[in-house]
Every structure is written in structure tokens, then in C-alpha cells.
Amino acid sequence: MDRFSWSNGLLEINETLVIQQRGVRLYDGDDKAKMDLGITLLSTHRLIWRDIKNHECCIAMPLSQIIFFEEQAAGIGKSAKIVIHLHPVPANKEPGPYQYSKYSYIKLSFKEHGQIEFYRRLTEEMTKKRWENTPVSQPIPTGTGSQAGKTRAVGIVGIERKIEEKRKETDKNISEVMGKNKESNVDIKSSCYGMMALTEVYCLVNRARGMELLSPEDLVNACKMFESLKLPLRLRVFDSGVMVVQLQSHSEEEMIASALDNVSEKGSLTAEEFAKLLGLSVLLSKERLLLAEKMGHLCRDDSVEGLRFYPNLF
């Protein structure tokens, strides 16, 4: 247990959570540790334990401290355990709950099961050793009590600042691409054929916004205001309920004519085949074909092979 250091429990920039398990008790060798039941988190870099009742009580240990580990089966009145054998305490180790331990191994006792999956994921991480390839961008923050709270605030601010910087960089890149020249803007618009599914718009908007995410309801309400704000975009709802954002200049006649020309040229098309020809999503391609059918230019064959559209010769 003297390999553990106090921690705020926050993941670092290059650190990823692998698995977490509730109801885990720590053993210092064969002795029960001071801590009661808690949540054990396995990341790509550390083994973290947090007290369920007192979230300020959190400790962590680098995975590089592990030599090997083994399973210990459950018995009568005993929970299944994972025994982890450890390297000697490093000289530069931060303070922790134990200053000294006579044991060179710890045990994780799983009171609420989950040890099989945890053991499997721990095996994977010890094999990959991802902490060697992607070291954390800053030292693991430590501290207890008020000091831990202060470190946590700094950690959150640091993460938020990092995300905000990435968002600004993304906005800058988007502005550069969209503002290079008028011709490039036309190319971008034509690549979507003047129409984009609302789900795609939602993903693009929130990717650019970073932390300040937009809810689906807010996006729909904003799109409904396009016309009143005299913007060159419109929200359209197809008969199937699919919602898209399209250019105000988008011509329905051109959309129908495009569907008819492609179907006539190929003889017949499915939505998937039409999507490949235009480079659109299958969803939008199907809506174009259905619209052309509604206007009487196409007819359908709905068989076990799927929905196929043909030119309407009548």
C-alpha cells in the first residue's frame, strides 16, 4: 500500500479510462487496508481507488509499478480477489496513505463481482503498456483535504482551457476553409447538393463549439427561425419525418430531375446505389427518390431484395 499516492482522481490529458468497478476493498498484503469499500478505476496509466462515501479520499498508483498479478478464487464467505505484486517504492514517490508497508503486494477484493472483466482489461493494459507511448502531459496532482480541492480546481481549469484552445483552433481552420474564396464555398455547398441532414448539422455544430454544446431542441428551434431572420437556409421536413437543412435557392425541380435522369440512365436504382452515385447519405438519397415518386416521375418495386425505383412510363 505504500506504493499509492494521494490523488485528485482526475484523468490527465493523454490518459484514458479503461474500466471502473464499484464495491472494491483494498488489502495491504493479507491485511485489510484503512480504506473501506470504494470504486476502483483502471486507466491507461494508473490504478485509482476512490472512497464511495468520502470522494476527497482518492489514491492512485502508476501501472509501471506492477510486476505481475494473479487471480484468487472466491471461497466460503470470501470474495474473489486480484493479487498485484509490485516493484519497490520509487525514491521520488509522492506522499500517500501509507509511509511504509512490509508487503510487496496488494489485493483487490471484489464485493460486487466484476473481477473477471477487470482482470481481462488489466491484462490488456499491462500487455500494451500504453503509458510508455503516451506519457501524461503533466505530473499526477496530489494532495489531501483543502489542498486536494485546490488541485482539483486547477486541473479542471487546465482541461477547460485546453479544450477551449482546441475549439478556437477548429473555428480558425473552418473560417480559413470557408473564407478562402467564393469558388471554394460553392464547391462545399455543391458537395452536399444544397442539403444536409439535421443530424449531420448537429454533429458539425457541436464539434466546432467544443465545450459549449448545443442541445437537439435548441438546434431545431434555431433552424425554424431561418426564414424569419431572412437567412439563406431553410428547415425542411419530409413526409417521412426526416428533417434537413437546405439552401433557400435549392430547387426541388432540379432535385427531382436529377433523380429521374440517374434512374433513367441506369434503368433502375436502389437508395444505396443512388447514394453512391451522388456521394450523399442513403437517407437523403432515398428521400429524393421518394419525392420523385410522389410527383409521378418514378415508380417502385418493393420486393424481398429491397426497394428499387424505375422510371414511370405511364
C-alpha positions as CSV (number, residue, x, y, z in Angstrom):
1,M,0.0,0.0,0.0
2,D,3.0,2.3,0.3
3,R,3.1,2.5,-3.5
4,F,-0.1,4.5,-3.6
5,S,-0.1,8.3,-3.5
6,W,-2.8,10.8,-2.8
7,S,-4.6,11.9,-6.0
8,N,-7.5,14.1,-7.1
9,G,-8.8,11.3,-9.3
10,L,-8.9,13.4,-12.4
11,L,-7.6,11.9,-15.7
12,E,-4.7,13.7,-17.4
13,I,-4.9,14.9,-21.0
14,N,-3.3,11.8,-22.5
15,E,-4.9,9.4,-20.1
16,T,-7.9,7.3,-20.9
17,L,-10.3,5.5,-18.6
18,V,-10.4,1.7,-19.4
19,I,-12.8,0.3,-16.8
20,Q,-14.2,1.1,-13.3
21,Q,-15.7,-1.2,-10.7
22,R,-17.7,-0.4,-7.5
23,G,-17.5,-2.3,-4.3
24,V,-13.8,-3.0,-4.2
25,R,-11.9,-3.3,-0.9
26,L,-8.1,-2.8,-0.7
27,Y,-5.8,-5.2,1.2
28,D,-2.2,-4.3,2.2
29,G,-0.8,-7.7,1.6
30,D,-3.0,-10.1,3.7
31,D,-4.3,-7.3,5.9
32,K,-7.3,-5.1,5.3
33,A,-6.3,-1.6,4.5
34,K,-7.6,1.5,6.3
35,M,-10.0,2.3,3.5
36,D,-13.4,0.8,3.3
37,L,-15.3,-0.1,0.1
38,G,-14.7,2.1,-2.9
39,I,-14.6,2.5,-6.6
40,T,-11.5,1.2,-8.5
41,L,-10.7,2.8,-11.8
42,L,-8.2,1.4,-14.3
43,S,-6.8,3.9,-16.8
44,T,-4.1,3.6,-19.4
45,H,-1.6,4.9,-16.9
46,R,-2.8,4.3,-13.4
47,L,-4.8,2.2,-10.9
48,I,-7.0,4.6,-9.0
49,W,-9.2,4.0,-5.9
50,R,-11.8,6.4,-4.6
51,D,-13.8,6.1,-1.4
52,I,-17.5,5.8,-2.0
53,K,-18.5,7.9,1.0
54,N,-15.7,10.4,1.0
55,H,-14.8,11.4,-2.6
56,E,-11.9,13.5,-1.3
57,C,-10.2,10.3,-0.3
58,C,-8.6,9.2,-3.5
59,I,-5.3,7.4,-4.1
60,A,-3.5,6.3,-7.3
61,M,-0.6,4.1,-8.3
62,P,1.2,4.0,-11.7
63,L,0.7,0.8,-13.7
64,S,4.5,0.8,-14.2
65,Q,4.8,-0.3,-10.5
66,I,3.2,-3.7,-11.3
67,I,5.4,-6.7,-11.7
68,F,2.7,-9.3,-12.3
69,F,-0.8,-10.2,-10.9
70,E,-2.9,-13.2,-10.4
71,E,-6.4,-14.2,-9.6
72,Q,-7.6,-15.6,-6.2
73,A,-10.8,-17.5,-6.4
74,A,-13.7,-16.8,-4.1
75,G,-14.3,-19.1,-1.1
76,I,-16.9,-19.6,1.6
77,G,-17.6,-16.1,2.9
78,K,-14.7,-14.7,0.9
79,S,-14.9,-12.5,-2.2
80,A,-12.8,-13.1,-5.3
81,K,-9.6,-11.1,-5.4
82,I,-6.8,-10.0,-7.7
83,V,-3.4,-10.1,-6.2
84,I,-1.0,-7.5,-7.6
85,H,2.8,-7.9,-7.0
86,L,4.7,-4.6,-7.0
87,H,8.2,-3.1,-7.6
88,P,10.0,-1.4,-4.6
89,V,8.8,2.1,-3.7
90,P,10.5,4.6,-6.0
91,A,12.6,7.3,-4.4
92,N,10.5,10.2,-5.9
93,K,7.1,8.9,-4.8
94,E,4.6,11.5,-3.6
95,P,3.0,11.2,-0.1
96,G,0.3,8.6,0.3
97,P,-1.9,6.9,3.0
98,Y,1.0,4.5,3.9
99,Q,4.5,5.6,4.6
100,Y,5.7,2.0,5.0
101,S,4.4,-1.5,4.3
102,K,6.0,-4.8,5.0
103,Y,4.2,-6.3,2.0
104,S,5.3,-6.1,-1.7
105,Y,1.8,-6.9,-2.9
106,I,-1.8,-5.7,-2.6
107,K,-5.1,-7.3,-3.1
108,L,-8.3,-6.0,-4.7
109,S,-11.3,-7.7,-3.2
110,F,-14.4,-7.5,-5.4
111,K,-17.6,-7.4,-3.2
112,E,-19.9,-6.8,-6.1
113,H,-18.3,-9.1,-8.6
114,G,-16.8,-7.8,-11.9
115,Q,-13.3,-9.2,-11.2
116,I,-13.3,-11.3,-14.4
117,E,-13.7,-8.3,-16.7
118,F,-11.4,-6.2,-14.6
119,Y,-8.7,-8.8,-14.7
120,R,-9.0,-9.1,-18.5
121,R,-8.7,-5.4,-19.1
122,L,-5.8,-5.1,-16.7
123,T,-4.1,-7.9,-18.6
124,E,-4.6,-6.0,-21.9
125,E,-3.2,-2.7,-20.5
126,M,-0.1,-4.4,-19.0
127,T,0.5,-6.1,-22.4
128,K,0.1,-2.9,-24.4
129,K,1.9,-0.6,-21.9
130,R,0.3,2.5,-23.3
131,W,1.7,4.6,-20.6
132,E,5.2,4.3,-22.2
133,N,4.0,5.5,-25.6
134,T,1.7,8.4,-24.4
135,P,3.1,9.9,-21.2
136,V,0.7,12.2,-19.3
137,S,1.2,15.9,-20.2
138,Q,1.7,17.0,-16.6
139,P,2.6,15.4,-13.3
140,I,-0.1,13.5,-11.4
141,P,-1.5,16.1,-9.0
142,T,-1.7,15.0,-5.4
143,G,-2.9,16.3,-2.1
144,T,-5.5,15.8,0.6
145,G,-8.2,17.9,2.3
146,S,-8.3,21.6,1.1
147,Q,-5.1,21.1,-0.8
148,A,-6.7,18.3,-2.9
149,G,-9.7,20.6,-3.6
150,K,-7.4,23.4,-4.8
151,T,-5.5,20.9,-7.1
152,R,-8.8,19.7,-8.5
153,A,-9.9,23.2,-9.4
154,V,-6.6,23.8,-11.2
155,G,-7.0,20.5,-13.0
156,I,-10.5,21.3,-14.3
157,V,-9.5,24.8,-15.3
158,G,-6.5,23.4,-17.2
159,I,-8.7,20.9,-19.0
160,E,-11.2,23.5,-19.9
161,R,-8.5,25.8,-21.2
162,K,-7.1,23.1,-23.3
163,I,-10.5,22.3,-24.9
164,E,-11.2,26.0,-25.4
165,E,-7.9,26.3,-27.3
166,K,-8.7,23.4,-29.5
167,R,-12.2,24.9,-30.2
168,K,-10.6,28.2,-31.2
169,E,-8.2,26.4,-33.4
170,T,-11.0,24.5,-35.0
171,D,-13.0,27.7,-35.6
172,K,-10.0,29.3,-37.2
173,N,-9.5,26.4,-39.5
174,I,-13.1,26.3,-40.5
175,S,-13.1,30.1,-41.1
176,E,-10.0,29.7,-43.3
177,V,-11.5,26.9,-45.4
178,M,-14.9,28.7,-45.8
179,G,-13.4,32.1,-46.5
180,K,-10.6,31.3,-49.0
181,N,-12.7,32.3,-52.0
182,K,-16.2,32.2,-53.4
183,E,-15.4,29.3,-55.6
184,S,-14.4,27.1,-52.7
185,N,-17.7,28.0,-50.9
186,V,-19.6,26.9,-54.0
187,D,-17.7,23.6,-54.1
188,I,-18.5,22.9,-50.4
189,K,-22.2,23.7,-51.0
190,S,-22.4,21.6,-54.1
191,S,-20.7,18.7,-52.4
192,C,-23.8,18.4,-50.2
193,Y,-26.1,19.2,-53.1
194,G,-27.6,22.1,-51.2
195,M,-29.0,19.8,-48.5
196,M,-27.8,18.3,-45.2
197,A,-29.5,16.0,-42.7
198,L,-30.2,17.7,-39.4
199,T,-28.2,15.0,-37.6
200,E,-25.1,15.9,-39.6
201,V,-25.6,19.6,-38.9
202,Y,-25.9,18.8,-35.2
203,C,-22.6,16.9,-35.2
204,L,-20.8,19.7,-37.2
205,V,-22.1,22.5,-35.0
206,N,-21.2,20.8,-31.7
207,R,-17.8,19.7,-33.0
208,A,-17.0,23.3,-33.7
209,R,-18.4,24.6,-30.4
210,G,-16.2,22.4,-28.2
211,M,-17.5,22.6,-24.6
212,E,-20.5,24.9,-25.2
213,L,-22.6,22.2,-26.7
214,L,-26.0,22.8,-28.3
215,S,-29.0,20.6,-27.4
216,P,-31.0,19.0,-30.2
217,E,-34.1,21.0,-29.2
218,D,-32.2,24.3,-29.4
219,L,-30.9,23.4,-32.9
220,V,-34.3,22.6,-34.2
221,N,-35.7,25.8,-32.8
222,A,-32.9,27.8,-34.3
223,C,-33.5,26.2,-37.7
224,K,-37.1,27.2,-37.5
225,M,-36.1,30.8,-37.3
226,F,-34.1,30.8,-40.5
227,E,-37.0,32.3,-42.6
228,S,-37.9,35.0,-40.0
229,L,-34.3,36.0,-39.8
230,K,-34.1,36.1,-43.6
231,L,-31.1,33.7,-43.7
232,P,-30.3,31.8,-46.9
233,L,-31.1,28.5,-45.3
234,R,-34.4,26.7,-44.6
235,L,-35.5,23.8,-42.4
236,R,-37.4,21.2,-44.4
237,V,-39.4,18.2,-43.1
238,F,-40.0,15.4,-45.5
239,D,-43.2,13.3,-45.4
240,S,-41.3,10.5,-43.6
241,G,-40.4,12.9,-40.8
242,V,-36.7,13.3,-41.8
243,M,-35.5,16.9,-41.2
244,V,-32.9,18.6,-43.3
245,V,-31.3,22.0,-43.7
246,Q,-31.2,23.2,-47.3
247,L,-30.3,26.3,-49.2
248,Q,-33.1,28.7,-49.9
249,S,-32.1,28.6,-53.5
250,H,-32.3,24.8,-53.5
251,S,-34.6,23.8,-56.4
252,E,-37.0,20.9,-55.8
253,E,-37.4,20.6,-59.6
254,E,-33.7,20.1,-60.0
255,M,-33.7,17.5,-57.3
256,I,-36.5,15.6,-59.0
257,A,-34.8,15.9,-62.4
258,S,-31.5,14.6,-61.0
259,A,-33.2,11.6,-59.6
260,L,-35.1,10.9,-62.8
261,D,-32.0,11.3,-65.0
262,N,-30.0,8.9,-62.9
263,V,-32.7,6.3,-62.7
264,S,-33.4,6.5,-66.4
265,E,-29.7,6.2,-67.3
266,K,-29.2,3.1,-65.1
267,G,-32.6,1.6,-65.8
268,S,-33.3,1.2,-62.1
269,L,-31.7,2.2,-58.8
270,T,-31.9,1.5,-55.1
271,A,-31.4,4.2,-52.5
272,E,-27.9,2.7,-51.8
273,E,-26.9,2.8,-55.4
274,F,-28.2,6.3,-55.9
275,A,-26.3,7.4,-52.8
276,K,-23.0,6.1,-54.3
277,L,-23.6,8.0,-57.5
278,L,-24.2,11.3,-55.8
279,G,-22.0,10.9,-52.8
280,L,-24.8,11.5,-50.4
281,S,-26.1,9.6,-47.4
282,V,-28.5,6.8,-48.1
283,L,-31.2,8.6,-46.0
284,L,-31.1,11.8,-48.2
285,S,-30.9,9.7,-51.4
286,K,-34.0,7.8,-50.5
287,E,-35.9,11.0,-49.8
288,R,-35.0,12.3,-53.2
289,L,-36.3,9.1,-54.9
290,L,-39.5,9.1,-52.8
291,L,-40.1,12.8,-53.8
292,A,-39.7,11.9,-57.5
293,E,-42.1,9.0,-57.0
294,K,-44.6,11.3,-55.2
295,M,-44.5,13.7,-58.2
296,G,-45.2,10.8,-60.6
297,H,-41.8,10.6,-62.3
298,L,-40.7,7.3,-60.7
299,C,-42.4,4.0,-59.7
300,R,-41.2,1.4,-57.2
301,D,-40.7,-2.3,-56.9
302,D,-40.8,-3.4,-53.3
303,S,-39.6,-7.0,-53.1
304,V,-37.6,-9.2,-50.9
305,E,-34.4,-7.7,-52.4
306,G,-35.4,-4.3,-51.2
307,L,-36.9,-1.1,-52.6
308,R,-35.9,-0.4,-56.2
309,F,-37.1,2.6,-58.3
310,Y,-37.8,2.6,-62.0
311,P,-38.8,5.4,-64.5
312,N,-42.6,5.8,-64.6
313,L,-43.6,5.1,-68.2
314,F,-47.3,5.7,-67.7
